[in-house]
């Protein structure tokens, strides 16, 4: 938010990206230097102590020394606003790039185009760039205690662990940071400096006082050191006091023990000895986190702000210059807290007025975050709301709705209702709990405020931001037609708005149209999104575009093509994200769908569990429901029926919560299928009861607009399975013919194969072996072309028996191998059982013939190889068939392989 052309904002940012020009001179610390020299292998240097112990000064000395030793030194002074990932990384990349030109450029581009900040992925990019740096590098992070964001701390841990040789991280913090310090200590990679190490020794205290023109008598020095105990700020405060009142040391004797009481006493003494006008000036200036001359003028109403700041610096009153030009300053944290506490206690109304002035100044100079923070401290919710509303569009464009939400909590509801961006934040953060109608009502109210005509007027970015959120919620609430219509509205005015919002809307629209079965519309929108994406950098939206293409292929039944596209996606963009990044939730579901359908079950359950528990910004209900169904089917294939039923219940709860009844019907249909495959004797009765408990007609009414009504498909498929379970195969064939009418030739490839399989099963039981074999061959050819194995597994034991019978007669090696790969997926299937031993073993000649037959030799070739007549070969084969209990040569080879008589 501070990346602006305003000179004041640029100057302030620069001041935080370099070591402060300390008013308290950088003071050498021989003990600290000796410790550092004794641990040259240390990768983390931690200065951890309360305020006033000279942590920043020690870091400043360290930075000077390392720079003289040839290190590149990057310095970042953190503030409370940096506890937000995008801002932290923008500043981190900036300081690193100052020392290593080009470092982090890809990560910076990524930040400009990411819905949500993928912290882990950004750190991976930074680490990759650091690996190319061959010069030793020191990174200093001052005031690390201000960073509490769990993902940022995890990213810093990763930086420490994987940074290249020669990288050193120096930290100053008031508390012990959560960076896995115990492990670093055990490995000898951490050097720590705590209160005890940072306290000035008596010799250092004498030296420090001498630098400031003080030579104390022994008694005075003893009293000062006894009460300050080497606390650097305490020593400095005492030096300020004693310079004006040399005999004041005697008053130290009456102080109680403890750093807090000494510090408070000395702060008051130093402050109270100043002229009253100067006290008022300090209290006024103390409200600002950072100060420049013009801001000082705005706070005081004077015109000599820069001169006043330089005077206070010369007085060594804890005013620290932040840049060499001495344009920006800040008070030492301890003194700033004292000044603000004093002003709040004595003049609370004046304190609020000064924060209000500071907020106005920062707002006018385009430093919105500081303006917002001061508005909050001014306790002016209307001004706070107006400022957040003003920068809300930029935050949405950068995927940072969470910041709006954080500030929204400080604004009363009645005021927030007047500011559209705060309302958008409310709707988005409450999207999961809101019904679709209520969410749309709130969003439509905002649209009417911005577009009173309500017609097809040209969109502006504010309207487009609202429509984008509306489309995302529609996708989350299964309003696919509404989502597609919103995307079409943007498509008509393409190129007139922020590219990020247009691409995001087109991707969401394409995803909705994929689920609606409108392939050409989806492809057109993806092509337009690609055109607009060339004006953006980053990977998030590029990955989502590629992901929608994968889903499009899956919906059309083109599993192999989906697999190839996903391999490209995995190679090109997914490495830019950490393995646990939220951005990978949707691709992980799609990968699981591909693997399950092709029969690669290993790891599918674990990956789906993670993905379904991880919500991304783009959160399509359709894909999450497909993931749940796939999880239940995988659990069934792995012989985990209890887990599968539990997953189906969760899917039904999800569907009911969003009133997405097609998914409820889908889960119920799968539940009946699983009941029919249970070993219990009453399975058919229970399955029929579950079928009859569903109001199929009522649910189907919600989807009359869809060409293939998903509820009617689920109902028809369930009826077919129930009819076959009752042995009503003729009725099942009639139901199949009715169900085929719902399917489109250009879309429902997998569904047509399933109906072919079910038709083959009915013909088989009716005794029409030729028809059954023909249909099964047709089904197998289509399934083998796509590597599709799951639909056979889903039909259970009847499909297994049909495949076992067909395998022996299959003459095409490719199809035979495909059948065997399917049979191998059944848990406890017949092919996995140990075959019974032979009643009579093969003779040596018979064994030779079987070996040659397994190699594929014909009867004539076997006779030539063994010098036997053709009739003799046939006679031996007849005996072999009888001993092995088979009817033909193919079955004999398979049986011999099962018995270990020949190799597989």
C-alpha positions in Angstrom: 0.0 0.0 0.0 3.0 2.3 0.5 4.4 1.6 -3.0 3.4 5.0 -4.4 5.0 7.9 -6.3 4.5 10.3 -3.4 8.0 11.5 -2.5 7.3 11.5 1.3 6.1 7.9 1.1 9.1 6.8 -1.0 11.5 8.5 1.5 9.9 6.9 4.5 10.1 3.4 2.9 13.8 4.0 2.1 14.4 5.0 5.7 13.1 1.6 6.9 15.3 -0.3 4.5 18.7 0.7 5.9 20.3 0.9 9.3 19.2 3.9 11.4 21.7 6.7 11.9 21.6 6.3 15.6 21.5 9.4 17.8 23.1 7.3 20.5 26.4 6.6 18.7 27.2 3.1 17.6 29.0 1.9 20.7 31.5 -1.0 20.4 30.9 -4.0 22.5 34.1 -6.0 22.9 32.4 -9.0 24.6 29.8 -9.3 21.9 32.5 -9.1 19.2 34.6 -11.7 20.9 31.6 -14.1 21.0 30.9 -13.6 17.3 34.5 -14.3 16.4 34.4 -17.5 18.4 31.3 -18.8 16.4 32.1 -18.1 12.7 29.8 -20.9 11.7 26.7 -19.3 13.2 23.8 -18.7 10.7 21.5 -16.9 13.2 22.5 -14.1 15.5 19.7 -13.3 18.0 19.7 -10.2 20.2 16.8 -10.8 22.6 16.0 -8.4 25.4 13.4 -5.8 26.6 13.4 -2.3 25.2 16.4 -0.1 25.9 19.2 -2.7 26.0 20.9 -1.5 22.8 19.8 -4.2 20.5 19.6 -1.9 17.5 22.9 -0.3 18.3 24.5 -3.8 18.5 23.0 -4.7 15.1 24.3 -1.4 13.7 27.9 -2.2 14.9 27.5 -5.7 13.5 26.3 -4.4 10.1 29.3 -1.9 9.9 31.8 -4.6 10.7 30.3 -7.2 8.2 30.2 -4.6 5.5 33.9 -3.8 6.1 34.6 -7.5 5.9 33.0 -7.7 2.4 29.5 -8.8 3.2 26.5 -7.5 1.4 24.3 -6.1 4.2 20.5 -5.9 3.9 18.6 -4.1 6.7 14.9 -4.1 7.4 13.4 -2.2 10.4 10.0 -3.9 11.0 6.9 -2.2 12.1 3.4 -3.6 13.1 2.2 -3.3 9.5 4.8 -5.8 8.4 2.9 -8.6 10.2 1.0 -8.9 6.9 2.5 -11.3 4.3 2.4 -9.1 1.2 3.8 -6.1 2.9 6.5 -8.1 4.6 7.7 -9.7 1.4 7.6 -6.5 -0.6 9.9 -4.9 2.0 12.1 -8.0 2.3 12.5 -8.3 -1.5 13.3 -4.6 -1.7 16.2 -4.7 0.9 17.7 -7.8 -0.7 17.5 -6.4 -4.2 19.4 -3.3 -3.0 22.3 -5.6 -2.3 21.8 -8.2 -5.1 20.2 -6.5 -8.1 17.4 -8.6 -9.6 17.0 -10.8 -6.5 13.3 -11.4 -5.8 12.0 -9.9 -9.0 9.9 -13.0 -9.8 8.5 -13.0 -6.3 7.6 -9.3 -6.6 5.8 -10.1 -9.9 4.0 -12.9 -8.1 2.7 -10.6 -5.4 1.1 -8.3 -8.0 -1.0 -11.2 -9.2 -2.0 -13.5 -6.4 -5.4 -14.0 -4.8 -4.1 -14.4 -1.3 -0.4 -14.4 -0.4 1.2 -17.8 -0.8 3.9 -17.2 1.8 5.7 -20.5 1.5 5.9 -20.2 -2.3 7.3 -16.7 -2.1 10.0 -17.9 0.3 10.9 -20.7 -2.1 11.4 -18.2 -4.9 13.6 -16.0 -2.6 15.6 -19.1 -1.6 16.1 -20.0 -5.2 17.5 -16.5 -5.9 19.7 -16.6 -2.8 21.2 -19.8 -4.1 22.6 -17.8 -7.0 24.4 -15.3 -4.8 28.1 -16.0 -4.3 28.9 -13.1 -2.0 28.4 -13.5 1.8 25.2 -11.8 2.8 23.9 -10.5 6.2 20.2 -9.9 6.5 19.2 -7.8 9.6 15.6 -7.9 10.8 15.1 -5.3 13.6 12.1 -5.5 16.0 11.2 -9.1 15.0 8.8 -9.3 18.0 6.3 -7.4 15.8 5.9 -10.4 13.5 3.4 -12.9 14.9 1.9 -14.3 11.7 2.4 -18.0 11.8 3.1 -18.4 8.1 5.7 -15.7 8.1 7.5 -17.3 11.1 7.4 -20.6 9.3 8.8 -19.0 6.2 11.7 -17.5 8.2 12.4 -21.0 9.7 12.6 -22.3 6.1 14.9 -19.4 5.2 17.3 -20.3 8.1 17.2 -24.0 7.2 17.8 -23.7 3.4 19.7 -20.5 2.9 23.0 -21.0 1.1 26.4 -21.0 2.6 27.5 -17.5 3.6 24.0 -16.3 4.5 23.6 -14.9 8.0 20.4 -13.7 9.7 20.7 -11.2 12.5 17.6 -10.6 14.6 16.6 -8.1 17.3 13.5 -9.0 19.3 12.0 -8.2 22.7 10.9 -11.9 23.0 12.2 -15.3 21.9 10.8 -15.8 18.4 9.2 -19.1 17.4 11.9 -20.1 15.0 12.9 -23.5 16.3 15.7 -22.1 18.4 16.3 -25.4 20.3 17.2 -27.2 17.1 19.5 -24.3 16.0 21.2 -24.4 19.4 21.8 -28.2 19.2 23.4 -27.8 15.8 25.6 -24.9 16.8 24.1 -22.6 14.3 22.7 -20.0 16.8 24.5 -17.4 18.8 22.3 -15.6 21.4 22.7 -12.4 23.2 20.3 -11.8 26.1 19.9 -9.2 28.8 23.0 -10.4 30.6 25.1 -10.2 27.5 23.7 -6.8 26.4 24.1 -5.1 29.8 27.1 -2.7 29.9 29.9 -3.7 32.1 31.3 -1.2 34.6 34.2 -0.5 32.2 31.8 -0.1 29.3 29.5 2.2 31.4 32.5 4.4 32.3 33.5 4.5 28.6 29.9 5.4 27.5 29.6 8.2 30.1 33.0 9.6 29.0 31.9 9.7 25.4 29.1 12.0 26.6 31.4 14.2 28.6 30.7 12.8 32.1 33.5 11.9 34.6 31.7 10.8 37.8 33.2 10.4 41.2 33.4 6.8 42.5 30.4 7.2 44.8 28.2 8.7 42.1 29.3 6.1 39.5 28.6 3.3 42.0 25.1 4.6 42.7 24.3 5.0 39.0 25.6 1.6 38.1 23.9 -0.1 41.0 20.5 1.2 39.9 20.9 1.0 36.1 22.7 -2.4 36.2 24.2 -1.6 32.8 20.8 -1.1 31.1 21.9 1.1 28.2 18.9 3.3 28.0 19.0 3.8 31.8 22.6 4.8 31.6 21.8 7.2 28.8 18.9 8.7 30.7 21.1 9.1 33.8 23.8 10.8 31.7 21.2 13.3 30.3 20.0 14.1 33.8 23.4 14.4 35.4 24.7 16.7 32.7 22.2 19.3 34.0 22.1 18.3 37.7 25.5 16.9 38.7 24.4 16.2 42.3 21.3 14.4 41.3 23.0 11.1 41.6 22.2 11.2 45.4 18.5 10.9 44.6 19.2 7.5 43.0 19.8 6.0 46.4 16.1 6.3 47.2 14.9 4.4 44.2 13.5 0.9 44.6 15.1 -2.0 42.7 14.1 -3.0 39.2 14.6 -1.8 35.7 11.0 -0.5 35.4 11.1 1.8 38.4 14.5 3.2 37.5 13.5 3.7 33.8 10.2 5.4 34.8 11.9 7.6 37.4 14.7 8.7 35.0 12.3 9.3 32.1 10.3 11.6 34.3 13.4 13.4 35.7 14.8 14.0 32.2 11.5 15.1 30.8 10.5 17.4 33.7 13.8 19.3 33.6 13.0 20.4 30.1 11.2 23.7 29.5 7.4 23.5 29.5 7.2 24.4 25.8 9.6 21.6 24.9 7.7 19.1 26.9 4.5 20.0 25.0 6.4 19.7 21.7 7.7 16.2 22.6 4.2 15.1 23.7 2.8 16.4 20.4 5.4 14.8 18.2 5.4 11.5 20.1 2.0 10.4 18.7 3.5 9.7 15.3 5.3 6.4 14.6 7.5 8.2 12.1 8.2 11.9 11.8 9.4 14.3 9.1 9.5 18.1 9.1 6.2 18.6 7.2 4.4 16.1 9.4 5.8 17.9 12.5 4.4 21.2 11.1 1.0 19.5 10.6 0.9 18.3 14.2 2.2 21.4 15.9 0.8 24.1 13.7 4.3 25.6 13.3 6.5 26.1 10.2 9.9 25.0 11.7 9.3 21.3 12.0 12.6 20.2 10.4 14.6 22.5 12.6 12.8 21.3 15.7 13.6 17.7 14.9 17.2 18.5 14.3 17.4 20.3 17.6 15.8 17.4 19.5 18.3 15.0 17.9 21.2 17.2 19.0 19.8 17.1 22.5 20.0 13.3 22.3 16.4 12.9 23.5 16.0 9.5 21.9 15.0 10.9 18.5 16.7 8.6 16.0 17.3 9.7 12.4 16.2 7.0 10.0 18.1 8.1 6.9 21.3 9.8 6.1 19.5 12.9 4.7 17.8 13.1 8.2 14.4 13.6 6.6 12.7 10.9 8.7 13.0 10.3 12.4 11.4 8.1 15.1 11.5 8.2 18.8 13.1 5.3 20.6 10.4 2.9 21.5 10.8 3.3 25.2 10.6 7.1 25.1 7.8 7.0 22.5 5.7 4.8 24.8 6.4 7.2 27.7 5.4 10.3 25.7 2.2 8.6 24.4 1.2 7.3 27.8 1.7 10.7 29.4 -0.3 12.5 26.7 -3.2 9.9 27.0 -3.3 10.3 30.7 -3.2 14.1 30.8 -5.1 15.1 27.7 -7.0 12.2 26.1 -9.0 14.5 23.8 -5.9 16.3 22.5 -4.3 12.8 21.9 -7.2 11.9 19.7 -7.0 15.2 17.8 -3.3 14.7 17.1 -3.9 11.2 15.8 -6.6 12.7 13.6 -4.2 15.2 12.2 -1.6 12.5 11.6 -4.1 10.4 9.8 -5.0 13.3 7.5 -1.4 14.0 6.7 -0.6 10.4 5.9 -3.7 10.0 3.8 -2.8 13.1 1.8 0.6 11.7 1.2 -0.8 8.3 0.0 0.5 6.3 3.0 -2.8 4.6 3.6 -1.8 2.0 6.2 -0.3 4.6 8.5 -3.4 6.9 7.9 -5.7 4.0 8.8 -3.8 3.1 12.0 -3.8 6.7 13.2 -7.5 7.0 12.4 -8.1 4.0 14.6 -6.1 5.6 17.4 -8.1 8.8 16.9 -11.2 6.7 17.7 -12.9 8.1 14.6 -14.7 5.1 13.1 -16.2 7.1 10.2 -12.8 8.4 9.1 -11.4 4.9 9.5 -14.2 3.5 7.4 -13.7 6.1 4.7 -10.0 5.5 4.5 -10.4 1.7 4.3 -13.2 2.2 1.7 -10.8 4.4 -0.3 -8.1 1.8 -0.6 -10.3 -1.2 -0.6 -10.3 -1.7 -4.3 -6.5 -1.9 -4.4 -6.5 -4.4 -1.6 -9.1 -6.6 -3.4 -7.0 -6.4 -6.6 -4.1 -7.7 -4.6 -6.2 -10.4 -3.0 -6.0 -8.8 0.5 -9.6 -8.8 1.6 -8.4 -10.1 5.0 -6.9 -6.6 5.8 -10.2 -4.9 5.1 -11.8 -7.5 7.4 -9.3 -6.7 10.2 -10.0 -3.0 10.1 -13.7 -3.6 9.6 -13.8 -5.0 13.2 -13.1 -1.5 14.5 -16.0 0.1 12.8 -19.6 -0.1 14.2 -22.1 -1.9 12.0 -24.3 1.1 11.4 -21.3 3.1 10.0 -19.8 0.1 8.1 -23.2 -0.2 6.3 -22.5 3.2 4.6 -19.2 2.1 3.0 -19.4 -0.4 0.1 -15.9 -1.9 0.6 -16.7 -2.8 4.2 -19.9 -4.4 3.1 -18.1 -6.4 0.5 -15.7 -7.6 3.2 -18.6 -8.6 5.4 -20.2 -10.6 2.6 -17.0 -12.3 1.6 -15.9 -13.3 5.1 -19.4 -14.5 6.0 -19.9 -16.2 2.6 -19.8 -19.7 4.1 -22.5 -19.0 6.6 -24.7 -16.8 4.4 -27.3 -18.3 2.2 -27.0 -17.5 -1.5 -30.1 -15.3 -1.5 -28.9 -13.2 1.5 -25.4 -12.8 0.1 -26.8 -11.7 -3.3 -29.2 -9.3 -1.6 -26.3 -7.5 0.2 -24.1 -7.4 -2.9 -27.0 -6.2 -5.1 -27.6 -3.3 -2.7 -24.0 -2.2 -3.2 -24.4 -2.6 -7.0 -27.4 -0.3 -6.9 -25.5 2.3 -5.0 -22.7 2.3 -7.6 -24.9 1.7 -10.6 -28.3 3.3 -9.9 -29.5 2.7 -13.5 -29.0 -1.1 -13.0 -28.6 -1.5 -16.7 -25.8 -2.7 -19.0 -23.8 0.5 -18.4 -20.1 0.3 -18.7 -18.5 -1.2 -15.6 -15.9 0.5 -13.5 -13.4 -1.3 -11.3 -15.6 -0.9 -8.2 -18.5 -2.6 -9.9 -16.3 -5.2 -11.3 -14.8 -6.0 -7.8 -18.3 -6.4 -6.5 -19.3 -8.7 -9.4 -16.2 -10.7 -9.0 -17.0 -11.4 -5.3 -20.6 -12.1 -6.3 -19.3 -14.7 -8.9 -17.0 -16.3 -6.4 -19.9 -16.8 -4.0 -22.2 -18.0 -6.7 -19.5 -20.7 -7.6 -19.3 -21.6 -3.9 -23.1 -21.8 -3.6 -23.7 -23.9 -6.8 -25.3 -21.1 -8.7 -23.6 -22.0 -11.9 -26.0 -20.1 -14.3 -25.6 -16.9 -12.2 -21.9 -17.2 -12.2 -21.7 -17.7 -15.9 -24.0 -14.7 -16.6 -21.7 -12.4 -14.5 -18.6 -13.6 -16.4 -20.4 -12.9 -19.7 -21.2 -9.4 -18.7 -17.5 -8.8 -18.1 -16.6 -10.6 -21.4 -18.7 -8.0 -23.3 -16.5 -5.1 -22.0 -13.1 -6.8 -21.9 -10.0 -4.6 -21.8 -11.7 -1.7 -20.1 -10.9 -2.6 -16.5 -8.1 -3.9 -14.2 -6.6 -6.9 -15.9 -6.4 -8.9 -12.7 -10.1 -8.6 -12.0 -11.0 -9.4 -15.6 -8.8 -12.6 -15.7 -10.2 -13.7 -12.4 -13.8 -13.3 -13.5 -13.1 -15.1 -16.8 -11.5 -18.0 -15.0 -14.5 -18.3 -12.6 -16.9 -18.1 -15.6 -15.0 -20.7 -17.5 -15.1 -23.0 -14.5 -18.9 -22.6 -14.2 -19.4 -23.3 -17.9 -17.3 -26.4 -17.6 -19.7 -27.7 -14.9 -22.7 -26.7 -17.0 -21.3 -28.7 -19.9 -20.8 -25.6 -22.2 -17.4 -26.6 -23.5 -17.1 -24.0 -26.3 -18.0 -21.1 -24.0 -15.5 -22.3 -21.4 -12.7 -22.5 -24.0 -13.5 -19.1 -25.4 -13.3 -17.5 -21.9 -10.1 -19.3 -21.2 -8.6 -17.9 -24.5 -9.7 -14.4 -23.5 -8.2 -14.9 -20.1 -4.9 -15.9 -21.6 -4.9 -12.7 -23.7 -5.5 -10.5 -20.7 -3.1 -12.4 -18.6 -0.1 -11.3 -20.7 -0.4 -7.9 -18.9 0.1 -9.6 -15.6 3.0 -11.4 -13.9 2.7 -14.2 -11.4 1.5 -17.8 -11.3 -1.7 -18.1 -9.4 -4.1 -17.1 -12.2 -2.0 -18.9 -14.8 -2.3 -22.1 -12.7 -6.0 -21.8 -12.4 -6.4 -21.3 -16.1 -4.5 -24.5 -16.7 -6.5 -26.2 -14.0 -9.8 -25.4 -15.7 -8.5 -27.0 -18.9 -7.8 -30.2 -17.0 -11.3 -30.2 -15.5 -12.8 -29.6 -18.9 -11.1 -32.8 -20.2 -12.2 -34.8 -17.2 -15.8 -33.7 -17.6 -15.7 -34.8 -21.2 -14.3 -38.2 -20.3 -10.9 -37.4 -21.8 -8.9 -38.8 -18.9 -5.6 -39.3 -20.8 -5.6 -35.8 -22.2 -6.4 -34.5 -18.7 -3.4 -36.5 -17.4 -1.1 -34.9 -20.0 -2.3 -31.4 -19.3 -1.9 -31.9 -15.6 1.6 -33.1 -16.1 2.4 -29.8 -17.8 0.7 -27.9 -15.0 2.7 -29.8 -12.4 6.0 -29.1 -14.3 5.4 -25.4 -15.1 3.5 -23.7 -12.3 3.0 -26.0 -9.3 6.7 -25.9 -8.2 6.2 -22.2 -7.6 3.9 -23.1 -4.6 4.8 -24.8 -1.4 3.4 -28.4 -1.0 0.9 -27.2 1.6 -0.1 -24.0 -0.2 -3.8 -23.3 -0.3 -3.5 -22.5 -3.9 -2.8 -26.2 -4.6 -6.1 -27.4 -3.0 -8.1 -27.5 -6.3 -5.3 -29.0 -8.5 -4.8 -31.7 -5.8 -8.5 -32.7 -6.1 -8.2 -32.9 -9.9 -5.0 -35.0 -9.6 -6.8 -37.3 -7.3 -9.7 -37.6 -9.7 -7.3 -38.6 -12.5 -5.4 -41.1 -10.4 -8.6 -42.7 -9.0 -10.2 -43.1 -12.5 -7.1 -44.7 -13.8 -6.8 -47.0 -10.8 -3.8 -45.5 -9.1 -5.1 -45.6 -5.6 -2.0 -45.1 -3.5 -1.9 -41.8 -1.7 -5.3 -40.7 -3.1 -7.1 -40.8 0.2 -4.5 -38.8 2.1 -4.2 -36.1 -0.6 -8.0 -35.7 -0.8 -8.3 -35.4 2.9 -5.8 -32.5 2.9 -7.3 -30.8 -0.1 -10.9 -31.0 1.1 -9.9 -29.4 4.4 -8.1 -26.6 2.6 -10.2 -23.7 1.2 -8.7 -21.6 -1.5 -10.0 -18.1 -2.6 -11.7 -19.8 -5.6 -13.8 -22.3 -3.9 -16.1 -24.2 -6.4 -18.6 -26.4 -4.6 -18.8 -28.7 -7.6 -15.1 -29.7 -7.4 -15.2 -30.1 -3.6 -18.2 -32.3 -3.9 -16.5 -34.4 -6.7 -13.5 -34.7 -4.3 -15.7 -36.0 -1.5 -17.4 -38.6 -3.8 -14.0 -39.7 -5.1 -12.8 -40.0 -1.5 -15.7 -42.2 -0.6 -15.2 -44.4 -3.7 -11.5 -44.7 -3.0 -12.3 -45.8 0.6 -14.7 -48.4 -0.8 -12.1 -49.7 -3.2 -9.7 -50.0 -0.3 -12.2 -52.0 1.7 -13.0 -49.2 4.2 -16.8 -49.2 4.1 -17.3 -47.3 7.4 -15.0 -44.5 6.3 -16.7 -44.4 2.9 -20.2 -44.1 4.5 -19.0 -41.3 6.8 -17.6 -39.4 3.8 -20.9 -39.7 2.0 -22.7 -38.3 5.0 -20.3 -35.3 5.0 -21.1 -34.8 1.3 -24.8 -34.8 2.0 -24.3 -32.3 4.8 -22.3 -30.1 2.4 -25.0 -30.3 -0.2 -27.9 -29.6 2.2 -26.0 -26.6 3.6 -25.7 -25.1 0.2 -29.0 -26.5 -1.1 -27.0 -28.1 -3.9 -29.4 -31.0 -4.3 -27.6 -32.6 -7.3 -24.7 -33.5 -5.0 -27.2 -34.8 -2.3 -28.7 -37.1 -5.0 -25.2 -38.1 -6.1 -24.2 -39.1 -2.6 -27.4 -41.0 -2.1 -26.9 -42.9 -5.3 -23.4 -43.8 -4.3 -24.7 -44.9 -0.8 -27.1 -47.3 -2.4 -24.3 -48.7 -4.6 -22.2 -49.3 -1.6 -25.1 -51.0 0.3 -25.6 -53.4 -2.6 -22.0 -54.5 -2.3 -22.1 -55.3 1.4 -21.9 -59.0 2.4 -24.9 -58.6 4.7 -28.0 -60.7 3.8 -30.4 -57.7 4.1 -28.3 -55.5 1.8 -31.0 -55.4 -0.9 -33.7 -54.4 1.5 -31.6 -51.6 3.0 -30.6 -50.3 -0.4 -34.3 -50.2 -1.5 -35.3 -48.4 1.6 -32.5 -45.8 1.1 -33.6 -45.3 -2.5 -37.2 -44.8 -1.6 -36.3 -42.3 1.1 -35.2 -39.8 -1.5 -37.6 -37.4 -3.2 -36.0 -37.8 -6.6 -38.7 -35.9 -8.5 -38.6 -32.9 -6.1 -34.8 -32.7 -6.3 -34.8 -33.0 -10.1 -37.1 -29.9 -10.4 -34.1 -27.7 -9.4 -32.2 -28.7 -12.5 -34.8 -28.6 -15.3 -32.5 -26.0 -17.0 -29.7 -28.5 -17.4 -29.6 -30.7 -20.5 -28.6 -33.8 -18.6 -30.5 -33.5 -15.3 -28.0 -34.8 -12.7 -30.7 -35.9 -10.3 -32.5 -38.0 -13.0 -29.1 -39.5 -14.0 -28.4 -40.5 -10.4 -31.9 -41.9 -10.0 -31.8 -43.9 -13.2 -28.4 -45.4 -12.4 -29.6 -46.4 -8.9 -32.7 -48.0 -10.4 -30.6 -50.0 -12.8 -28.4 -51.4 -10.1 -31.4 -52.2 -7.9 -33.1 -54.0 -10.8 -30.0 -56.1 -11.5 -29.7 -56.9 -7.8 -33.2 -58.2 -7.9 -32.3 -60.2 -11.1 -34.8 -58.1 -13.2 -32.4 -57.8 -16.1 -35.0 -57.1 -18.8 -36.4 -54.2 -16.8 -32.8 -53.0 -16.2 -32.2 -53.0 -20.0 -35.3 -50.8 -20.5 -34.1 -48.4 -17.8 -30.7 -48.2 -19.5 -32.2 -47.3 -22.9 -34.2 -44.5 -21.2 -31.2 -43.2 -19.4 -29.1 -43.0 -22.6 -31.4 -40.3 -23.9 -30.0 -37.9 -21.3 -26.5 -38.2 -22.5 -24.7 -36.0 -25.1 -22.4 -37.6 -27.6 -19.8 -34.8 -27.3 -19.7 -34.7 -23.5 -20.7 -37.8 -21.5 -18.0 -40.3 -22.5 -17.5 -41.9 -19.1 -21.3 -42.2 -18.5 -21.8 -44.0 -21.9 -19.1 -46.5 -21.0 -20.8 -47.2 -17.7 -24.1 -47.9 -19.4 -22.3 -50.2 -21.9 -20.9 -52.2 -18.9 -24.3 -52.4 -17.2 -25.9 -53.5 -20.5 -23.3 -56.2 -20.9 -24.1 -57.4 -17.3 -27.8 -57.7 -18.1 -27.2 -59.5 -21.4 -24.8 -61.9 -19.7 -27.4 -62.9 -17.1 -30.1 -63.2 -19.7 -27.9 -65.7 -21.6 -27.1 -63.5 -24.6 -23.4 -64.2 -24.4 -22.6 -62.8 -27.9 -24.2 -59.5 -27.1 -22.6 -59.3 -23.7 -19.1 -60.0 -25.1 -19.6 -57.5 -27.9 -20.7 -54.7 -25.5 -18.0 -55.6 -23.0 -15.4 -55.4 -25.8 -16.7 -52.0 -26.8 -16.6 -50.8 -23.2 -13.1 -52.2 -22.6 -11.8 -50.5 -25.8 -13.1 -47.1 -24.8 -11.9 -47.5 -21.2 -8.5 -48.8 -22.2 -8.0 -45.8 -24.5 -8.4 -43.5 -21.5 -6.9 -45.8 -18.9 -10.3 -45.8 -17.2 -10.5 -48.6 -14.5 -12.6 -47.1 -11.8 -16.0 -47.7 -13.4 -15.5 -51.5 -13.4 -14.5 -51.4 -9.7 -17.5 -49.3 -8.8 -19.9 -52.0 -10.2 -18.4 -54.5 -7.7 -18.6 -58.3 -7.8 -20.8 -58.6 -11.0 -18.3 -56.7 -13.1 -15.4 -58.7 -11.5 -17.0 -62.0 -12.5 -17.7 -60.8 -16.0 -14.1 -59.6 -16.4 -12.7 -62.9 -15.0 -14.8 -64.9 -17.6 -13.9 -62.6 -20.4 -10.2 -62.5 -19.7 -9.6 -66.2 -20.6 -11.3 -65.8 -24.0 -9.8 -62.4 -24.8 -7.4 -62.7 -27.8 -6.0 -59.1 -27.9 -2.9 -58.9 -25.6 -3.5 -55.2 -24.9 -7.1 -55.7 -23.7 -6.1 -58.8 -21.8 -3.4 -56.9 -20.0 -5.9 -54.1 -19.3 -8.4 -56.6 -17.8 -5.7 -58.0 -15.6 -4.8 -54.5 -14.3 -8.4 -54.0 -13.4 -8.7 -57.3 -11.6 -5.6 -56.6 -9.6 -7.4 -53.6 -8.1 -10.0 -55.6 -6.2 -9.1 -56.2 -2.6 -9.3 -59.9 -1.9 -10.3 -60.7 -5.5 -10.0 -64.2 -6.9 -6.9 -63.6 -8.8 -5.0 -62.8 -5.6 -5.9 -66.1 -3.9 -3.5 -69.0 -4.0 -4.5 -71.5 -6.7 -5.3 -75.0 -5.6 -2.4 -77.5 -6.3 -2.6 -79.9 -9.3 -4.0 -83.3 -8.7 -1.5 -84.7 -11.2 1.8 -83.0 -12.1 2.9 -82.2 -15.7 5.4 -84.5 -17.4 8.7 -83.1 -18.6 7.5 -83.0 -22.2 4.2 -81.3 -21.1 6.2 -78.8 -19.2 8.3 -78.0 -22.3 5.2 -77.5 -24.4 3.6 -75.1 -21.8 6.8 -73.1 -21.7 6.8 -72.7 -25.5 3.1 -71.9 -25.5 3.7 -69.2 -23.0 6.3 -67.7 -25.3 3.6 -67.4 -28.0 4.7 -70.2 -30.3 2.1 -71.8 -32.5 1.4 -75.6 -32.4 3.4 -76.0 -35.6 6.3 -74.0 -34.3 6.3 -76.1 -31.0 6.4 -79.3 -33.1 9.3 -78.0 -35.1 11.2 -76.9 -32.0 10.7 -80.3 -30.2 10.8 -82.5 -33.3 7.2 -83.6 -32.7 4.4 -84.3 -35.1 1.5 -81.8 -35.0 -0.9 -84.4 -33.8 1.4 -85.3 -30.9 1.6 -81.6 -29.9 -2.2 -81.4 -29.8 -2.4 -84.7 -27.8 0.0 -83.3 -25.2 -2.0 -80.0 -25.1 -5.2 -82.0 -24.5 -3.6 -83.7 -21.5 -2.3 -80.4 -20.2 -5.8 -78.9 -20.3 -7.2 -81.8 -18.3 -4.5 -81.6 -15.7 -4.8 -77.8 -15.3 -8.6 -77.8 -15.4 -8.9 -75.4 -18.3 -10.5 -75.4 -21.8 -8.1 -73.6 -24.1 -4.5 -72.6 -24.6 -4.8 -69.1 -23.2 -6.4 -70.4 -20.0 -3.7 -73.0 -19.7 -0.9 -70.4 -19.9 -2.5 -68.2 -17.3 -3.1 -71.2 -15.0 0.6 -72.3 -15.4 1.7 -68.8 -14.5 -0.5 -68.8 -11.3 1.1 -72.1 -10.3 4.6 -70.8 -11.0 5.2 -73.4 -13.8 6.1 -70.6 -16.2 7.2 -67.0 -15.8 4.6 -64.1 -15.9 
